[in-house]
Amino acid sequence: MQFTTTAQAVLDTGVKMLVYGESGMGKTMLTATLPRPLLISAESGLLSLTPNNIARVFGENRPDICYDIPTITVENIQDVEQAYVWATNPANNPVGEDGLPRFQSLALDSLTEIAEKCLNNAKRTVKDPRQAYGDLIEKMQTLVRAFRDIPGLNVYMAAKMSRNKDELTGITSYGPSMPGAKLGPELPYFFDEVFKISVGKDQNTQADFRYLLTRPDLSNVCKDRSGSLEQMEYPHLGAIINKIKGVQ
């Protein structure tokens, strides 16, 4: 048995976040806003994370932005499992001369892409597609829990967005997208922080701006268990982590 406090527990375990949104909204770019990130990428679209593009978006020489992100690329569930083993090995995350570890955050981009690749591989090995979906749910639940429960690291997972229209009310609801009918709706239950990345319009300048929606409404699945965030937050995960941890 180990005694701690709730405040210390957040500092020890890190903040675990899920962000979903449409393609091109900036889910991958959010990785650059994490403190000392390691990216595990199943996506082919890493052009947004070139140092030049990151500098174009955020400006140059900002201490709260990572301009050259260490990245592990994965093609299947086995690669993801190996990346997990590597990332959780203390020998691969040494403390530097500044007293801080090499990595303070881990990003998984994206859960949807990993699940789709896992499903495609499973379909090749079984006769009944229903078995492939059953295997997928079990593997992805295990994977999400494993990364979520990594101690000492902030963990950010990205997902594509699903749209579901209620034929009775006509309301379209949005949430994280995963293959099959069960996995997407289950995903938010694994996280304390679930955000939707969206675009708004400034009423004065009419300029578009991106933001993270942190609280649920009739149309959007969101969650902020910390109670520390505004309904709309600037899309900077490092700043959000500091808010949740109570760091100024």
Kinemage of the C-alpha trace (Angstrom):
@kinemage 1
@onewidth
@group {chain A} dominant
@subgroup {mainchain}
@vectorlist {calphas} color= white
{ca met a 1} P 0.000 0.000 0.000
{ca gln a 2} L 1.277 3.470 -0.913
{ca phe a 3} L 0.077 6.780 0.529
{ca thr a 4} L -0.074 9.917 -1.611
{ca thr a 5} L -2.269 12.973 -2.174
{ca thr a 6} L -4.460 13.820 -5.143
{ca ala a 7} L -2.257 16.786 -6.073
{ca gln a 8} L 0.888 14.665 -5.934
{ca ala a 9} L -0.793 11.877 -7.910
{ca val a 10} L -1.358 14.213 -10.868
{ca leu a 11} L 2.284 15.283 -10.774
{ca asp a 12} L 3.453 11.664 -10.562
{ca thr a 13} L 1.213 10.151 -13.227
{ca gly a 14} L 1.020 13.004 -15.736
{ca val a 15} L -2.040 14.254 -17.616
{ca lys a 16} L -3.719 11.824 -20.032
{ca met a 17} L -5.652 13.401 -22.905
{ca leu a 18} L -7.680 12.379 -25.949
{ca val a 19} L -8.264 14.908 -28.743
{ca tyr a 20} L -10.458 14.217 -31.762
{ca gly a 21} L -11.332 16.295 -34.789
{ca glu a 22} L -11.592 16.439 -38.543
{ca ser a 23} L -8.623 15.853 -40.815
{ca gly a 24} L -6.430 18.921 -41.204
{ca met a 25} L -7.570 20.563 -37.975
{ca gly a 26} L -4.158 20.361 -36.302
{ca lys a 27} L -4.300 17.229 -34.132
{ca thr a 28} L -0.795 16.214 -35.203
{ca met a 29} L 0.524 19.759 -34.728
{ca leu a 30} L -0.611 19.681 -31.091
{ca thr a 31} L 2.345 17.355 -30.442
{ca ala a 32} L 4.703 20.321 -30.834
{ca thr a 33} L 2.990 22.027 -27.880
{ca leu a 34} L 3.694 19.163 -25.467
{ca pro a 35} L 6.585 19.444 -22.994
{ca arg a 36} L 9.516 17.388 -24.333
{ca pro a 37} L 7.443 15.055 -26.534
{ca leu a 38} L 8.098 11.642 -28.059
{ca leu a 39} L 5.772 10.943 -30.996
{ca ile a 40} L 4.571 7.460 -31.955
{ca ser a 41} L 3.104 7.957 -35.416
{ca ala a 42} L 0.915 5.690 -37.530
{ca glu a 43} L 0.012 8.574 -39.834
{ca ser a 44} L 1.619 9.336 -43.175
{ca gly a 45} L 1.030 13.078 -42.836
{ca leu a 46} L 4.049 14.284 -40.849
{ca leu a 47} L 4.779 17.205 -43.179
{ca ser a 48} L 3.039 19.509 -40.716
{ca leu a 49} L 5.719 18.731 -38.133
{ca thr a 50} L 8.739 19.918 -40.094
{ca pro a 51} L 10.734 22.490 -38.106
{ca asn a 52} L 10.006 25.170 -40.726
{ca asn a 53} L 6.251 24.617 -40.570
{ca ile a 54} L 6.198 24.531 -36.766
{ca ala a 55} L 8.105 27.843 -36.760
{ca arg a 56} L 5.632 29.268 -39.292
{ca val a 57} L 2.661 28.348 -37.099
{ca phe a 58} L 4.028 29.205 -33.654
{ca gly a 59} L 6.934 31.536 -34.345
{ca glu a 60} L 10.626 30.861 -33.808
{ca asn a 61} L 12.609 30.071 -30.671
{ca arg a 62} L 9.694 29.652 -28.291
{ca pro a 63} L 10.711 27.651 -25.200
{ca asp a 64} L 7.221 26.115 -24.948
{ca ile a 65} L 7.342 24.656 -28.480
{ca cys a 66} L 9.275 21.597 -29.712
{ca tyr a 67} L 10.586 22.229 -33.234
{ca asp a 68} L 12.243 18.863 -33.941
{ca ile a 69} L 10.213 16.017 -32.440
{ca pro a 70} L 11.731 12.549 -31.831
{ca thr a 71} L 9.452 10.123 -33.685
{ca ile a 72} L 8.839 6.374 -33.816
{ca thr a 73} L 6.849 5.310 -36.895
{ca val a 74} L 4.613 2.239 -36.595
{ca glu a 75} L 2.885 0.105 -39.231
{ca asn a 76} L 1.019 -2.461 -37.124
{ca ile a 77} L 0.029 -3.353 -33.578
{ca gln a 78} L 3.303 -5.206 -33.022
{ca asp a 79} L 5.246 -2.036 -33.823
{ca val a 80} L 3.108 -0.129 -31.312
{ca glu a 81} L 3.793 -2.737 -28.633
{ca gln a 82} L 7.537 -2.490 -29.307
{ca ala a 83} L 7.332 1.308 -29.158
{ca tyr a 84} L 5.610 1.017 -25.781
{ca val a 85} L 8.395 -1.227 -24.456
{ca trp a 86} L 11.021 1.217 -25.725
{ca ala a 87} L 9.253 4.292 -24.345
{ca thr a 88} L 8.770 2.778 -20.888
{ca asn a 89} L 12.380 1.621 -20.559
{ca pro a 90} L 14.079 4.083 -18.149
{ca ala a 91} L 17.360 3.618 -20.019
{ca asn a 92} L 15.810 5.389 -23.021
{ca asn a 93} L 14.674 8.401 -20.994
{ca pro a 94} L 17.755 9.605 -19.132
{ca val a 95} L 17.842 12.748 -17.022
{ca gly a 96} L 19.867 15.519 -18.635
{ca glu a 97} L 22.191 18.115 -17.186
{ca asp a 98} L 19.197 20.374 -16.591
{ca gly a 99} L 17.758 17.795 -14.196
{ca leu a 100} L 14.848 16.950 -16.499
{ca pro a 101} L 14.180 13.695 -18.363
{ca arg a 102} L 14.658 13.526 -22.123
{ca phe a 103} L 10.918 12.944 -22.593
{ca gln a 104} L 8.129 14.371 -20.455
{ca ser a 105} L 5.269 13.585 -22.827
{ca leu a 106} L 4.213 10.880 -25.239
{ca ala a 107} L 1.925 11.391 -28.248
{ca leu a 108} L 0.123 8.606 -30.116
{ca asp a 109} L -1.091 9.739 -33.550
{ca ser a 110} L -3.549 8.392 -34.213
{ca leu a 111} L -5.554 5.754 -32.375
{ca thr a 112} L -7.962 5.541 -35.309
{ca glu a 113} L -5.203 4.806 -37.814
{ca ile a 114} L -3.660 2.172 -35.536
{ca ala a 115} L -7.046 0.489 -35.047
{ca glu a 116} L -7.755 0.479 -38.786
{ca lys a 117} L -4.402 -1.150 -39.520
{ca cys a 118} L -4.969 -3.668 -36.729
{ca leu a 119} L -8.396 -4.550 -38.152
{ca asn a 120} L -7.098 -4.963 -41.693
{ca asn a 121} L -4.387 -7.327 -40.485
{ca ala a 122} L -6.889 -9.310 -38.395
{ca lys a 123} L -9.297 -9.734 -41.320
{ca arg a 124} L -6.581 -11.508 -43.290
{ca thr a 125} L -6.166 -14.177 -40.620
{ca val a 126} L -9.782 -15.071 -39.730
{ca lys a 127} L -12.741 -16.315 -41.776
{ca asp a 128} L -15.443 -14.499 -39.796
{ca pro a 129} L -15.109 -10.670 -39.827
{ca arg a 130} L -16.980 -10.529 -36.510
{ca gln a 131} L -14.056 -12.297 -34.871
{ca ala a 132} L -11.710 -9.660 -36.298
{ca tyr a 133} L -13.778 -6.883 -34.684
{ca gly a 134} L -13.821 -8.766 -31.382
{ca asp a 135} L -10.047 -9.149 -31.473
{ca leu a 136} L -9.696 -5.469 -32.365
{ca ile a 137} L -11.722 -4.288 -29.368
{ca glu a 138} L -9.671 -6.396 -26.963
{ca lys a 139} L -6.307 -5.339 -28.415
{ca met a 140} L -7.162 -1.643 -28.565
{ca gln a 141} L -8.578 -1.584 -25.031
{ca thr a 142} L -5.372 -3.186 -23.774
{ca leu a 143} L -3.228 -0.758 -25.779
{ca val a 144} L -5.079 2.367 -24.626
{ca arg a 145} L -4.932 1.305 -20.980
{ca ala a 146} L -1.219 0.513 -21.248
{ca phe a 147} L -0.284 3.928 -22.650
{ca arg a 148} L -2.730 5.774 -20.410
{ca asp a 149} L -1.244 4.187 -17.311
{ca ile a 150} L 2.399 5.020 -18.065
{ca pro a 151} L 3.618 6.738 -14.878
{ca gly a 152} L 5.485 10.030 -14.971
{ca leu a 153} L 4.610 10.971 -18.562
{ca asn a 154} L 1.894 13.157 -19.999
{ca val a 155} L 0.099 11.132 -22.679
{ca tyr a 156} L -1.750 12.611 -25.654
{ca met a 157} L -3.739 10.408 -28.041
{ca ala a 158} L -5.339 11.729 -31.220
{ca ala a 159} L -8.360 10.281 -33.013
{ca lys a 160} L -10.419 10.998 -36.099
{ca met a 161} L -13.957 12.340 -35.669
{ca ser a 162} L -17.256 10.506 -36.161
{ca arg a 163} L -20.663 12.013 -36.995
{ca asn a 164} L -23.911 10.390 -35.891
{ca lys a 165} L -27.288 11.908 -36.753
{ca asp a 166} L -30.287 11.155 -34.537
{ca glu a 167} L -33.180 10.588 -36.923
{ca leu a 168} L -35.757 11.576 -34.278
{ca thr a 169} L -34.238 14.873 -33.132
{ca gly a 170} L -32.169 15.697 -36.198
{ca ile a 171} L -29.209 16.489 -33.925
{ca thr a 172} L -25.793 15.447 -35.213
{ca ser a 173} L -23.408 14.333 -32.484
{ca tyr a 174} L -19.635 14.252 -32.759
{ca gly a 175} L -17.114 12.045 -30.998
{ca pro a 176} L -13.928 10.049 -31.555
{ca ser a 177} L -14.029 7.664 -34.510
{ca met a 178} L -12.855 4.051 -34.360
{ca pro a 179} L -13.619 0.994 -36.518
{ca gly a 180} L -16.776 -0.871 -35.509
{ca ala a 181} L -19.787 0.295 -33.541
{ca lys a 182} L -18.497 -0.122 -29.969
{ca leu a 183} L -14.928 1.111 -29.753
{ca gly a 184} L -15.473 4.791 -30.622
{ca pro a 185} L -18.188 5.437 -27.993
{ca glu a 186} L -16.110 3.549 -25.385
{ca leu a 187} L -12.949 5.570 -25.944
{ca pro a 188} L -13.799 8.672 -23.837
{ca tyr a 189} L -14.310 6.504 -20.747
{ca phe a 190} L -10.586 5.733 -20.672
{ca phe a 191} L -9.535 9.374 -20.225
{ca asp a 192} L -9.918 12.187 -17.715
{ca glu a 193} L -9.524 14.799 -20.452
{ca val a 194} L -11.363 14.539 -23.793
{ca phe a 195} L -11.281 17.512 -26.171
{ca lys a 196} L -12.589 18.322 -29.638
{ca ile a 197} L -10.404 20.542 -31.808
{ca ser a 198} L -12.562 22.978 -33.760
{ca val a 199} L -12.502 26.234 -35.720
{ca gly a 200} L -14.297 29.390 -34.613
{ca lys a 201} L -14.603 32.875 -36.095
{ca asp a 202} L -13.552 36.073 -34.348
{ca gln a 203} L -16.606 38.351 -34.252
{ca asn a 204} L -14.480 41.492 -34.566
{ca thr a 205} L -11.956 40.528 -37.243
{ca gln a 206} L -13.900 37.651 -38.866
{ca ala a 207} L -10.634 35.683 -38.780
{ca asp a 208} L -10.773 31.946 -38.162
{ca phe a 209} L -9.144 30.546 -35.040
{ca arg a 210} L -8.667 27.060 -33.649
{ca tyr a 211} L -9.651 26.051 -30.138
{ca leu a 212} L -10.127 22.994 -27.950
{ca leu a 213} L -13.649 22.360 -26.681
{ca thr a 214} L -13.339 20.873 -23.184
{ca arg a 215} L -16.939 20.514 -21.974
{ca pro a 216} L -19.786 18.451 -23.438
{ca asp a 217} L -22.889 19.846 -25.080
{ca leu a 218} L -25.788 18.360 -27.044
{ca ser a 219} L -23.567 17.718 -30.056
{ca asn a 220} L -20.055 17.061 -28.761
{ca val a 221} L -18.461 14.450 -26.522
{ca cys a 222} L -15.955 16.283 -24.292
{ca lys a 223} L -14.748 16.016 -20.712
{ca asp a 224} L -12.574 17.886 -18.213
{ca arg a 225} L -12.429 16.050 -14.925
{ca ser a 226} L -9.871 18.491 -13.548
{ca gly a 227} L -12.383 21.353 -13.461
{ca ser a 228} L -9.475 23.684 -14.233
{ca leu a 229} L -10.213 24.529 -17.854
{ca glu a 230} L -12.405 27.025 -19.661
{ca gln a 231} L -15.002 25.673 -22.065
{ca met a 232} L -12.822 26.860 -24.951
{ca glu a 233} L -9.063 26.641 -24.556
{ca tyr a 234} L -6.221 27.811 -26.777
{ca pro a 235} L -4.822 24.674 -28.489
{ca his a 236} L -1.571 24.395 -26.543
{ca leu a 237} L -1.330 21.129 -24.621
{ca gly a 238} L 1.615 22.277 -22.519
{ca ala a 239} L -0.393 25.248 -21.237
{ca ile a 240} L -3.379 22.988 -20.557
{ca ile a 241} L -1.196 20.525 -18.641
{ca asn a 242} L 0.146 23.377 -16.505
{ca lys a 243} L -3.392 24.574 -15.775
{ca ile a 244} L -4.458 21.111 -14.671
{ca lys a 245} L -1.353 20.664 -12.520
{ca gly a 246} L -1.708 24.140 -11.040
{ca val a 247} L 1.628 25.291 -12.436
{ca gln a 248} L 1.904 29.014 -13.214
